[in-house]
Amino acid sequence: MATLSSRGAAVAVTVDVYDTLVRYDGAATFFEELLAPQLGRAQSAAFRRRDDEGLVAAFRHLASLDFGVTPFFTIKDLYRRVFESLCPDFGVELCAGEAAAALAEVVGRMPLFPETREFLGRLRRRYPHCIVSDIDDDILRTVFAHHGLTFEYVVTSESARCYKCSLGSDLFQRASAELGVPVGRLVHTGDWLPDVVGAQAAGAKAIRVRRNGSAFDDGGPAPDAECADLLAALDLVETLL
């Protein structure tokens, strides 16, 4: 049953995963271990920076795609495409598909933020909630198993065959249906612009947890609220509805 706000209406919370609950900082070690034997430390670091730029550019491109008419591609597909574009530039002999699968495994075992477990405990006591994440199903299963996390409701880009900020995305409508709460009574908590764009386009409110800025900050709508960590985000939920 949905929690009622002080105004007597149902409220539920959707939550992003990467750089919201889970740190996305294991890629640096991955690239150093994978590429340093071929490139050396300096060049492997340069490759990593270019890879980060490539992934940000790819996510920008997702916002222009309508997967109702464009074939869907997974996060691992996205990793593979970036590797395929970068390896020739650096003279790296690497199977892009194998490297993408290896990176996905690393991504599945990245650490939680310090306040994540306390946040989830409070969230479970206060609001119905659903994970809404632009991630592949198997990567998310690895995350949950690695950290011993369980959630009743989960919506992923792979299961919905679209991304939060894509044209015609229905991730938040799916979360609304799972929770039994109108999408206009959802508050989404995430870390970067696609979270804000996707939630607001669907009719939900968006709280942005801005820990250290983002590479995807330019030219987008403002969130309904901002804060520095998850515990502060939880305190903002009811103020928005």
N, C-alpha and C positions, 0 to 999 in steps of 0.2 A: 504494500500500500504506500502511495506517495506521501511524503511529509507535507504538512500544510504550513504555509508562511504565516506571518503575523496578520496578514490580510485575509487569511482563510482559503487561499488558493494553493493547489498542488505545486510543488517545486521538486525538481530533480537536477542532478549534476552529471555532466559528461566530462571526461578527463582524458587528455592526451597522455602519451607514454614518454617518448624520447625528448630529453631536455626539459621534461616536466616532472615525471616520476623517476626516470632513469637517466643517468649522465650519458651523453654521447661523446665520450672522449677516449675510447679505446682504439680508434683508427690510427692514431699516431704510432702506437706500439706495433700495430699490425703492419704498417708500411715499413717501419724501420727493420722489423724482422724479415719481411718478405723481400724487400728491394735492396737493402744495404749491401748484401753480398755482390750484387750486380752493379749498383750505382754508387756506393759509398754513402756516408751519412748525410752529407750536404745535399746531394742530388735526390736521395730518397725523401728528404724533408721538402724539397722543391716539388717533387711529384705529389706528395701529400697535399701541399697547398693548392696545386692545380686541380687535384681531385676534389677538394672541398669546393673550389670555385665551380667546377663542372657539375657537382651535385646541386648547388644552389641554382645554377642556370637551368638545370633540368626541372627542378621544382617550380621555377618561374614559368617554364613552358607548360607544366601540368595545368596551370590556371587557365590556359587558352584552349585546352582540349575538351571535347565533348565525347566521352567514352561510349555514348550511345551510337556514335557513328565512327569512332576511332578505335581500333583494337586496343584492349587494355594491356598494360605491361606492369609487371610486379616491381617491387623495390630491387630484387636481385637482378631483374632485367635492366633496371636503371644503372645499378652498379656495373654490370657487364658492359653497357654502352659507353660509360665513362672510361672504363679501362681500355676498351677497344680504341677510343679516340686518343688516349694519352700514351699508351705504350710505344707506338711508332715514333712519337716526338722525342722520347727519352731513349730510344734504342733498346727497350726492354723486351726480352723474350719471355713471354708470359701467356699462359692460357687464360683469356679474360673470363671465361665461364668458371673455371676452377678458382680463380682469384676472387670473383664475386661471391661464390659460395663460401669461401674461407672468410671473407670479410663479414658476410651475413652471420656466420657462426660467432665471430668476435662481437658483433653488434648485439647478439642475443645474450651475451654474458657480461654486459657492462654494469657498473655499480649503481645502486640507488643513491639519490640525494639524501643527506643526513636526516631531513625531516619527513621523508616519504612514508615510513611506517607509522609514525605518529599521525600524519595527515590521513592516511587510509583508515586508521582506527577511528579517528574522529568522524571521518566521512561516513563510515558504516553506521555509526550511531545516530547520525543526524539526517542523512538524505539518501534516497534511492539514487543509484549511480550506474553509469555505463562507461566502459572504456571506448573511446573513439580515436582510432590511431591509423595514420597512413603507414602501414607496415604489412609485411607478409604474415600469413597465419602461422607458418612454422617458426619464424623468428620470434613472434610473440609467445608462442608456446614455450620456446626455449627460455625466454625472459621469465615467464611465470614459474616454470619448473626450477630455474636456477635460484630464484629468490623466495620460493615457497609462497607465491601469491596466488590467490583464487578470486575470480570475479564471476558473478552470476550472468552479467550482461556484457557482451563484447561485440563491437562492430569494427571491422578492419577494412582498409582499402581493397584488399584482395577479395574479401567476402562480398563486398558491395560492387566490385569491378569499377571503381572510380576513386578519386581522391577528394579530400575535404574541400579544396578550393577549385576543383574542376567544374566546368560548365555542367549544369544539370545534376550536380552531386546530390545524392540522397542519404549520405551517411547519418546526418542528424535526424532525418525523418525515420530512418531505421531505428535509431536509438530511442526516439520518441515512442515508436510502436512497441519496442521491447519493454520500456518502462511504464507504458500506459499513462504518459503525461504529455499534454500538447507541446509541440516544439517551442511555442512561445513561452513556455514555463521552464525551459531548460536553461541552465547556466553552464557554459563550457569553460574549462580551465586548460590553457595551453601556453606554449612558450614563444610562438612566432606568428608572423603575419598570416600564413595559411589557416591557422586556427581561428583567427579573428574574421578573416574573409569568409571562410566556410560557415562558421556559426551564424554570423550576422546575415548572410545571404539566405540561410534556412529560416531565419526568424528567431533564433536563440540569442541570448546575451553572451558576451565573451569577456572573460578575465584573462589578461595576459600576465604571466609570471616572467618578468624581465630580469633575469639573473645577471647576465653579462652582455646585454645587447644581442643583436642578431645580424647575420649577413643578409637578411631579407626584410629590411626595414623601410625600404624606399617606396614612397608614393601610395601607401595603402590607407585604409580607414583606421581610425583610432579605435581601440578596444573600449568596451563599456566601463572597464576599470583596469587598473594596473597595480601590481604589487611585487615585492622582492622575493617572496617564497610561498610555498604551498599553504602554510598555516594561516598566513595573512589572506590568501585567496579564499579560504573556507569562511573566514569572517565576513567577506564581502558578498557572499552569495545572496543572502536575504535582502541586502540593501538594494539589489538590482531589480527585484520583482515585487 
